[in-house]
Amino acid sequence: MSTTAKQWPRPRHFDRNLIVIGAGAAGLVSAYIAAATRAKVTLIEEKALGGDCLNTGCVPSKALIHAARQVIQARRAQALGIDTGTIVIDFPAVMDRVQHTISRVAPHDSIQRYRELGVDVRLGHARIVSPWQVTIDGQVLSTRAIVIATGAEPFVPPIPGLAEAGYLTSDTVWTLREKPRRMLVLGGGPIGCELAQAFARLGVSVTQVEMAERLLLREDDEVSEFVAERLREDGVEVRTGHQAIAVEQHSADGKVLICKHQGNERRLDFDVILVAIGRKPRIGGYGLDTLGIPVQQNVVKTNAYLQTLYPNVYACGDVAGPYQFTHTAAHQAWYATVNALFGQFHRFRVDNSVIPAVTFVDPEVARVGLNEREAHKLDIEYELTRYELSNLDRAITESATQGFIKVLTVPGKDRILGATIVSAHGGELLAEFTLAMRYKLGLNKLLGTIHAYPTWTEANKYVAGIWKRAHAPERLLRWIARYHRWRRGGDPSSEATTERRETGT
């Protein structure tokens, strides 16, 4: 027992092996693993199972993006010899389908499914009252270990007049049924870019406001500019370098966002404002303050094993950071759960070395490992290999040639430091590089792997081929050329003399 935990009375017997707080991606995976290993586990969720990803995040946003992409494909069909006629967007029907999609996926995360798996699922508000006790709506449950997986929620800045004017977030935008005439998207990160493009394609007049000088700050400059140009092509008015300072409402139909831009005031009209400037971990109200569990940089502080201040209390997913992805939440949940249940035998350090990320704009932006910006910041030397999608046969057949692949490698070696893909199906293409980095496979291995023709994944092989050509053994090839000349009956010595004159060797 840790020194910190000694101040709390430890039960003689425990009701459960594990209590998981939160039924989003991290919590569901944690409960699943515990039940699969025959542990007695209780999963507590205050709202709906599936968390943000199912109900307000990944699933609804990708359903909306899919509908918006069909609009663009229909408009481009004429260039392929197909006349689609007048395109009519039934906005309420689009939003209804989004909800239908959620309902189709929901059974995967349902109470019934998890109870059938052996999980004790409880709906209610959980609060940790000691390292071994959790209350749920007044009932006290004892447990040997706790996993905090409470997720995150949209961050809403304290802009004067914003609350009075009313706003939407990535949690509440799915309630829209009437198409807005003018939407202002506040934020230039992945969520802001995805939704700005989608709503613009669905016929909404969209203005996107970002305080920084470019969109997608974590990406390279050229990626940010590429995405900004694609958004503009879809009708989005992109306003970077604009700091929101106030919101005014002049009438029921007229609202104004007041911004500062290069020292001047700018006034942007809108009907609906969507706040998408980031998400903050859900920390308050779960008893962390009572136990004195530290919060650092807005996330629960954990060690390499995802333990908090108390060795038997773990945190994983968005609430623990540093990433806010569904797949990293599930990834961390494995470590937290296995360590919580079997840590007395062996503990596993969480491995965040190879984390893929995808921004689902069109074309998609997908990345794993380092990009150039990060490599410069960390003073890491690298070699850059680039392949343009305009050269890919499959991209040409689908008229989707915008984009590129950039791979960073150790200078002189084929070991991959990172890959950035800007392409249709970029998220799918990224998987091969993620696998290669995870299992330390270099570009030579990718080049030696047969890729079906004509497929998008051939682009990965071609970028490896470009690297290989840049590292061809020129001295050996010159000797081979002499060998072939000799085989043809020529005089290799005369060629060698010519080579020495040309190269000075």
C-alpha positions as CSV (number, residue, x, y, z in Angstrom):
1,M,0.0,0.0,0.0
2,S,1.3,3.4,-0.9
3,T,2.0,6.0,1.8
4,T,-0.7,8.2,0.2
5,A,-3.3,5.5,0.3
6,K,-2.8,4.7,4.0
7,Q,-5.0,7.6,5.0
8,W,-8.0,5.8,3.6
9,P,-9.5,2.8,5.3
10,R,-8.9,-0.3,3.1
11,P,-11.8,-2.8,2.9
12,R,-11.2,-6.4,4.0
13,H,-13.2,-7.7,1.1
14,F,-13.9,-6.2,-2.3
15,D,-17.1,-6.2,-4.3
16,R,-15.3,-6.1,-7.6
17,N,-11.9,-6.5,-9.2
18,L,-12.3,-3.4,-11.3
19,I,-14.6,-0.4,-11.6
20,V,-14.5,1.5,-14.8
21,I,-15.8,5.1,-14.9
22,G,-16.9,6.1,-18.3
23,A,-18.2,4.0,-21.2
24,G,-16.6,5.7,-24.2
25,A,-13.9,4.0,-26.3
26,A,-11.4,3.6,-23.4
27,G,-14.0,2.5,-20.8
28,L,-15.6,0.0,-23.1
29,V,-12.3,-1.6,-24.0
30,S,-11.3,-1.7,-20.4
31,A,-14.5,-3.4,-19.3
32,Y,-14.3,-5.8,-22.2
33,I,-10.8,-6.9,-21.3
34,A,-11.7,-7.3,-17.7
35,A,-14.7,-9.4,-18.4
36,A,-12.8,-11.5,-21.0
37,T,-10.2,-12.4,-18.3
38,R,-13.1,-13.4,-15.9
39,A,-12.7,-10.4,-13.6
40,K,-15.7,-9.0,-11.8
41,V,-16.1,-5.6,-13.4
42,T,-18.6,-2.8,-13.1
43,L,-18.9,-0.2,-15.9
44,I,-20.5,3.1,-14.9
45,E,-21.8,5.6,-17.5
46,E,-23.7,8.8,-16.8
47,K,-25.1,9.4,-20.3
48,A,-25.0,6.8,-23.1
49,L,-22.7,3.9,-23.8
50,G,-20.4,4.6,-26.7
51,G,-19.3,7.9,-25.5
52,D,-18.6,10.9,-27.7
53,C,-17.2,8.8,-30.6
54,L,-20.5,7.0,-31.2
55,N,-23.0,9.7,-30.2
56,T,-21.5,13.0,-31.1
57,G,-18.1,12.5,-32.6
58,C,-16.6,10.0,-35.0
59,V,-19.7,8.2,-36.2
60,P,-22.0,11.2,-36.9
61,S,-19.3,13.4,-38.3
62,K,-18.2,10.7,-40.8
63,A,-21.8,10.1,-41.8
64,L,-22.2,13.8,-42.5
65,I,-18.9,13.9,-44.4
66,H,-20.0,10.9,-46.5
67,A,-23.2,12.7,-47.5
68,A,-21.4,15.9,-48.3
69,R,-18.9,14.0,-50.5
70,Q,-21.8,12.5,-52.6
71,V,-22.8,16.1,-53.5
72,I,-19.3,16.8,-54.9
73,Q,-19.1,13.5,-56.7
74,A,-22.5,14.2,-58.3
75,R,-21.3,17.7,-59.4
76,R,-18.1,16.2,-60.9
77,A,-20.0,13.3,-62.7
78,Q,-20.6,15.5,-65.7
79,A,-16.9,15.5,-66.5
80,L,-17.1,11.7,-66.6
81,G,-19.9,11.7,-69.1
82,I,-22.7,11.3,-66.6
83,D,-25.5,13.9,-66.4
84,T,-26.9,13.9,-62.9
85,G,-29.3,16.8,-63.5
86,T,-30.1,19.3,-60.8
87,I,-28.8,18.3,-57.4
88,V,-31.3,18.8,-54.6
89,I,-30.1,18.6,-51.0
90,D,-32.7,17.5,-48.5
91,F,-30.9,18.8,-45.4
92,P,-33.3,17.3,-42.8
93,A,-33.0,13.9,-44.5
94,V,-29.2,14.2,-44.4
95,M,-29.3,14.9,-40.7
96,D,-31.9,12.1,-40.1
97,R,-29.5,9.7,-41.8
98,V,-26.8,10.8,-39.4
99,Q,-28.9,9.7,-36.5
100,H,-29.9,6.5,-38.3
101,T,-26.2,5.7,-38.7
102,I,-25.6,6.2,-35.0
103,S,-28.5,3.8,-34.2
104,R,-27.0,1.2,-36.6
105,V,-23.6,1.3,-34.8
106,A,-25.1,1.6,-31.3
107,P,-25.7,-2.2,-30.7
108,H,-21.9,-2.7,-30.8
109,D,-21.7,-0.6,-27.7
110,S,-25.0,-1.4,-26.1
111,I,-25.8,-2.2,-22.5
112,Q,-27.3,-5.6,-23.6
113,R,-24.1,-6.6,-25.4
114,Y,-21.8,-5.7,-22.5
115,R,-24.0,-7.4,-20.0
116,E,-24.0,-10.5,-22.1
117,L,-20.2,-10.3,-22.1
118,G,-20.3,-10.4,-18.3
119,V,-19.9,-6.7,-17.5
120,D,-22.0,-5.2,-14.7
121,V,-23.3,-2.1,-16.4
122,R,-24.6,0.8,-14.3
123,L,-26.2,4.0,-15.5
124,G,-25.6,7.0,-13.1
125,H,-23.0,9.4,-11.8
126,A,-19.8,7.9,-10.3
127,R,-17.7,9.5,-7.7
128,I,-14.5,8.1,-6.2
129,V,-14.6,8.5,-2.4
130,S,-11.4,6.5,-1.6
131,P,-8.8,4.5,-3.6
132,W,-11.1,1.5,-3.1
133,Q,-14.6,2.9,-3.1
134,V,-16.8,4.4,-5.7
135,T,-20.3,5.7,-5.2
136,I,-23.0,5.6,-7.9
137,D,-26.0,7.7,-7.0
138,G,-25.4,7.1,-3.3
139,Q,-24.6,3.4,-3.5
140,V,-21.1,2.4,-2.4
141,L,-19.1,-0.2,-4.3
142,S,-15.7,-1.5,-3.2
143,T,-13.0,-2.5,-5.7
144,R,-9.4,-3.5,-5.9
145,A,-8.7,-1.1,-8.8
146,I,-10.3,1.8,-10.6
147,V,-9.9,3.0,-14.2
148,I,-10.9,6.6,-14.9
149,A,-12.0,6.9,-18.5
150,T,-14.3,9.9,-18.5
151,G,-13.3,11.3,-21.9
152,A,-13.4,14.9,-23.0
153,E,-16.0,17.6,-24.0
154,P,-15.9,20.6,-26.2
155,F,-14.1,23.7,-24.9
156,V,-16.1,26.9,-25.1
157,P,-14.1,30.1,-24.8
158,P,-15.4,32.9,-22.5
159,I,-16.1,35.2,-25.4
160,P,-18.4,38.1,-24.3
161,G,-21.9,37.7,-25.8
162,L,-21.4,34.1,-27.1
163,A,-23.6,32.4,-24.6
164,E,-26.4,35.0,-25.0
165,A,-26.3,34.6,-28.8
166,G,-26.4,30.8,-28.6
167,Y,-23.9,28.4,-30.1
168,L,-23.5,24.9,-31.3
169,T,-20.6,22.5,-30.6
170,S,-19.5,19.2,-32.0
171,D,-21.8,17.7,-29.4
172,T,-24.9,19.6,-30.2
173,V,-24.7,20.4,-34.0
174,W,-26.4,17.1,-34.7
175,T,-29.7,18.5,-33.5
176,L,-29.9,20.8,-36.6
177,R,-32.7,20.0,-38.9
178,E,-33.2,23.3,-40.7
179,K,-30.2,24.2,-43.0
180,P,-28.5,27.4,-41.7
181,R,-28.1,30.2,-44.2
182,R,-24.8,31.5,-42.8
183,M,-22.7,29.3,-40.5
184,L,-19.6,30.6,-38.7
185,V,-17.1,27.8,-37.7
186,L,-14.9,29.0,-34.9
187,G,-11.7,26.9,-35.0
188,G,-9.2,25.7,-37.6
189,G,-8.3,22.3,-36.1
190,P,-9.4,18.9,-37.5
191,I,-13.0,19.1,-36.2
192,G,-13.4,22.7,-37.5
193,C,-12.0,21.9,-40.9
194,E,-14.0,18.7,-41.3
195,L,-17.3,20.3,-40.4
196,A,-16.7,23.5,-42.3
197,Q,-16.1,21.6,-45.5
198,A,-19.0,19.2,-45.0
199,F,-21.6,21.9,-44.3
200,A,-20.3,24.1,-47.2
201,R,-20.7,21.1,-49.6
202,L,-24.3,20.7,-48.3
203,G,-25.1,24.3,-49.4
204,V,-24.5,26.3,-46.3
205,S,-22.6,29.6,-46.6
206,V,-19.6,28.9,-44.2
207,T,-17.0,31.3,-42.8
208,Q,-14.2,29.6,-40.8
209,V,-12.3,31.7,-38.3
210,E,-9.0,30.7,-36.8
211,M,-6.9,32.8,-34.5
212,A,-3.5,31.4,-35.7
213,E,-2.1,32.3,-39.1
214,R,-2.9,28.9,-40.6
215,L,-5.2,25.9,-40.2
216,L,-4.2,22.5,-38.7
217,L,-1.3,23.8,-36.7
218,R,0.2,20.4,-36.0
219,E,0.8,19.8,-39.7
220,D,3.5,21.1,-42.0
221,D,2.9,24.5,-43.6
222,E,2.3,23.1,-47.1
223,V,-0.4,20.7,-45.7
224,S,-2.2,23.6,-43.9
225,E,-2.2,25.6,-47.2
226,F,-3.3,22.6,-49.2
227,V,-6.3,22.1,-46.9
228,A,-7.1,25.8,-46.9
229,E,-7.2,25.8,-50.7
230,R,-9.5,22.8,-50.8
231,L,-11.9,24.4,-48.3
232,R,-11.9,27.6,-50.4
233,E,-12.7,25.5,-53.5
234,D,-15.7,24.2,-51.7
235,G,-16.9,27.7,-50.9
236,V,-15.6,28.1,-47.3
237,E,-14.4,31.7,-46.5
238,V,-11.3,30.9,-44.6
239,R,-10.2,33.7,-42.2
240,T,-6.9,32.9,-40.5
241,G,-5.2,35.4,-38.1
242,H,-8.6,36.5,-36.8
243,Q,-9.0,36.6,-33.0
244,A,-12.6,36.4,-31.8
245,I,-13.3,39.1,-29.1
246,A,-17.0,39.4,-28.9
247,V,-20.4,38.4,-30.2
248,E,-23.3,40.8,-30.9
249,Q,-26.9,40.0,-31.7
250,H,-28.7,42.9,-33.4
251,S,-31.9,41.0,-34.1
252,A,-33.4,37.6,-34.2
253,D,-31.9,37.0,-37.6
254,G,-28.6,38.9,-37.4
255,K,-25.6,38.0,-35.3
256,V,-22.0,39.4,-35.6
257,L,-18.7,38.0,-34.5
258,I,-16.2,40.8,-33.8
259,C,-12.6,39.9,-34.5
260,K,-9.2,41.5,-34.4
261,H,-7.1,41.0,-37.5
262,Q,-3.7,42.7,-37.9
263,G,-4.7,45.4,-35.5
264,N,-8.0,46.1,-37.1
265,E,-11.5,45.2,-36.2
266,R,-13.4,42.8,-38.5
267,R,-17.2,42.1,-38.2
268,L,-18.4,38.8,-39.6
269,D,-22.2,38.1,-39.9
270,F,-23.7,34.7,-39.2
271,D,-26.9,33.0,-38.2
272,V,-25.4,29.9,-36.5
273,I,-22.0,29.7,-34.8
274,L,-20.3,26.3,-34.4
275,V,-17.6,26.4,-31.7
276,A,-14.9,23.9,-32.6
277,I,-11.6,25.1,-31.0
278,G,-10.8,22.0,-29.1
279,R,-11.8,19.7,-26.3
280,K,-11.1,19.5,-22.6
281,P,-10.9,16.4,-20.4
282,R,-13.9,15.7,-18.1
283,I,-12.3,15.9,-14.7
284,G,-14.6,17.7,-12.3
285,G,-17.2,16.0,-10.3
286,Y,-15.7,12.5,-10.1
287,G,-13.9,12.9,-6.7
288,L,-10.4,13.4,-8.0
289,D,-10.0,16.6,-6.0
290,T,-11.1,14.8,-2.8
291,L,-8.4,12.2,-3.2
292,G,-5.9,14.9,-4.3
293,I,-5.2,13.2,-7.7
294,P,-3.0,15.7,-9.6
295,V,-4.1,17.3,-12.8
296,Q,-1.3,18.5,-15.0
297,Q,-1.8,20.5,-18.3
298,N,-5.5,19.8,-18.1
299,V,-5.2,16.0,-18.0
300,V,-5.0,13.5,-15.1
301,K,-1.3,13.0,-14.3
302,T,-0.2,9.4,-14.8
303,N,3.1,7.5,-14.9
304,A,4.4,5.3,-17.6
305,Y,2.0,2.5,-16.5
306,L,-1.0,4.9,-16.5
307,Q,-1.2,4.9,-12.7
308,T,-2.3,8.1,-10.9
309,L,-1.2,9.2,-7.5
310,Y,-2.6,5.9,-6.2
311,P,-1.1,2.7,-7.6
312,N,-4.5,1.0,-8.0
313,V,-6.2,4.0,-9.6
314,Y,-5.5,4.3,-13.4
315,A,-6.6,6.8,-16.1
316,C,-6.7,6.3,-19.8
317,G,-8.1,7.9,-23.0
318,D,-8.8,11.6,-23.5
319,V,-8.8,12.3,-19.7
320,A,-5.2,11.1,-19.5
321,G,-3.9,12.5,-22.8
322,P,-1.7,13.4,-24.5
323,Y,-3.9,12.3,-27.5
324,Q,-7.6,12.7,-28.1
325,F,-8.2,9.9,-30.6
326,T,-10.6,7.0,-30.2
327,H,-7.9,4.5,-31.2
328,T,-5.4,5.8,-28.7
329,A,-8.1,5.6,-26.0
330,A,-8.6,2.0,-26.8
331,H,-4.9,1.4,-27.0
332,Q,-4.3,2.9,-23.6
333,A,-7.2,1.0,-22.1
334,W,-5.4,-2.3,-22.7
335,Y,-2.4,-1.1,-20.7
336,A,-4.5,0.4,-17.9
337,T,-6.6,-2.7,-17.5
338,V,-3.9,-5.3,-17.7
339,N,-1.8,-3.4,-15.3
340,A,-4.7,-2.9,-12.9
341,L,-5.6,-6.6,-12.9
342,F,-2.2,-8.3,-13.2
343,G,0.3,-5.7,-12.3
344,Q,1.4,-7.6,-9.3
345,F,3.0,-10.1,-11.7
346,H,4.1,-7.9,-14.5
347,R,3.5,-4.3,-15.5
348,F,3.5,-2.9,-19.1
349,R,4.7,0.6,-20.0
350,V,2.3,2.3,-22.3
351,D,3.8,2.6,-25.8
352,N,2.8,5.8,-27.6
353,S,5.7,5.7,-30.0
354,V,3.7,5.0,-33.2
355,I,0.3,6.9,-33.2
356,P,-1.6,7.4,-36.4
357,A,-3.9,10.4,-36.9
358,V,-6.3,11.3,-39.7
359,T,-8.1,14.5,-40.4
360,F,-11.1,13.6,-42.6
361,V,-11.2,16.5,-44.9
362,D,-11.3,15.7,-48.6
363,P,-8.6,14.8,-49.6
364,E,-7.7,13.3,-46.2
365,V,-4.7,14.3,-44.2
366,A,-3.1,11.3,-42.5
367,R,0.1,11.1,-40.5
368,V,2.2,8.8,-38.3
369,G,5.4,9.7,-36.6
370,L,7.3,12.9,-37.3
371,N,6.6,15.5,-39.9
372,E,9.1,18.1,-41.0
373,R,7.9,20.7,-38.6
374,E,8.4,18.4,-35.6
375,A,11.7,17.2,-36.9
376,H,13.0,20.8,-37.1
377,K,11.6,21.6,-33.7
378,L,13.3,18.5,-32.1
379,D,16.5,19.1,-34.1
380,I,16.3,15.6,-35.7
381,E,18.1,15.1,-38.9
382,Y,16.1,13.4,-41.7
383,E,16.0,12.7,-45.3
384,L,12.8,13.5,-47.3
385,T,11.2,11.4,-50.0
386,R,8.1,12.7,-51.8
387,Y,5.7,11.1,-54.3
388,E,3.0,13.1,-56.1
389,L,-0.4,11.4,-56.4
390,S,-0.8,12.8,-59.9
391,N,1.5,10.0,-61.1
392,L,-0.6,7.2,-59.6
393,D,-2.6,5.2,-62.2
394,R,-5.5,4.5,-59.8
395,A,-5.7,8.2,-58.8
396,I,-5.8,9.2,-62.5
397,T,-8.6,6.7,-63.3
398,E,-10.7,8.3,-60.5
399,S,-9.8,11.9,-61.2
400,A,-8.5,12.2,-57.7
401,T,-4.9,13.3,-58.3
402,Q,-4.6,16.0,-55.7
403,G,-2.2,15.2,-53.0
404,F,1.2,13.7,-52.1
405,I,3.1,11.4,-49.8
406,K,6.0,12.6,-47.8
407,V,8.2,10.1,-45.9
408,L,11.0,11.1,-43.4
409,T,13.8,8.6,-43.0
410,V,17.1,8.4,-41.1
411,P,19.7,9.9,-43.4
412,G,21.3,7.2,-45.5
413,K,19.0,4.5,-44.1
414,D,15.5,3.2,-45.0
415,R,14.2,3.4,-41.4
416,I,11.0,5.4,-41.3
417,L,10.7,8.4,-38.9
418,G,7.3,9.5,-40.1
419,A,4.9,9.7,-43.0
420,T,2.4,12.4,-44.1
421,I,-0.2,11.5,-46.7
422,V,-2.5,14.0,-48.3
423,S,-4.8,12.0,-50.5
424,A,-8.1,10.4,-51.1
425,H,-8.2,7.3,-48.8
426,G,-5.2,8.8,-47.0
427,G,-6.3,7.1,-43.7
428,E,-6.3,3.7,-45.4
429,L,-2.9,4.3,-47.0
430,L,-1.4,5.3,-43.7
431,A,-2.0,1.8,-42.2
432,E,1.0,0.3,-44.1
433,F,3.4,3.0,-42.8
434,T,2.0,2.5,-39.2
435,L,2.6,-1.2,-39.4
436,A,6.1,-0.6,-40.9
437,M,7.1,1.8,-38.1
438,R,5.5,-0.4,-35.4
439,Y,7.5,-3.4,-36.4
440,K,10.6,-1.6,-37.7
441,L,10.2,-2.5,-41.3
442,G,12.1,-0.1,-43.6
443,L,11.2,1.2,-47.1
444,N,13.1,-1.7,-48.7
445,K,10.6,-4.1,-47.2
446,L,7.7,-1.9,-48.5
447,L,9.3,-1.9,-51.9
448,G,9.7,-5.7,-51.8
449,T,6.1,-6.2,-51.0
450,I,3.7,-7.0,-53.9
451,H,1.0,-4.5,-54.2
452,A,-2.0,-5.3,-56.4
453,Y,-2.4,-3.2,-59.5
454,P,-4.1,-0.7,-59.9
455,T,-4.7,0.2,-56.2
456,W,-4.2,3.2,-54.1
457,T,-1.6,1.4,-51.9
458,E,0.8,1.3,-54.8
459,A,1.6,4.9,-53.9
460,N,3.3,3.6,-50.8
461,K,5.5,1.3,-52.9
462,Y,6.3,4.0,-55.4
463,V,7.5,6.4,-52.7
464,A,9.8,3.6,-51.4
465,G,11.0,3.2,-55.0
466,I,11.9,6.8,-55.2
467,W,14.0,6.4,-52.0
468,K,15.7,3.3,-53.5
469,R,16.7,5.1,-56.7
470,A,18.2,7.9,-54.7
471,H,20.3,5.3,-52.8
472,A,21.3,3.2,-55.8
473,P,24.9,1.8,-55.5
474,E,26.4,3.8,-58.4
475,R,29.9,2.4,-58.2
476,L,28.5,-1.2,-58.3
477,L,26.2,-0.3,-61.1
478,R,29.1,1.1,-63.2
479,W,30.9,-2.2,-62.7
480,I,27.8,-4.1,-63.7
481,A,27.5,-2.0,-66.9
482,R,31.1,-3.0,-67.8
483,Y,30.2,-6.6,-67.2
484,H,27.2,-6.3,-69.6
485,R,29.4,-4.6,-72.2
486,W,31.9,-7.5,-71.9
487,R,29.1,-10.0,-72.3
488,R,28.1,-8.2,-75.6
489,G,31.7,-8.6,-76.9
490,G,32.8,-5.0,-76.2
491,D,36.0,-3.8,-74.5
492,P,35.3,-3.0,-70.8
493,S,38.7,-1.4,-70.4
494,S,37.9,1.4,-72.9
495,E,34.7,2.2,-71.0
496,A,36.6,2.3,-67.7
497,T,39.1,4.8,-69.2
498,T,36.2,7.0,-70.3
499,E,34.6,6.7,-66.9
500,R,37.8,7.8,-65.2
501,R,38.1,10.9,-67.5
502,E,34.4,11.8,-66.8
503,T,34.5,11.3,-63.0
504,G,38.1,12.2,-62.3
505,T,38.7,8.9,-60.6
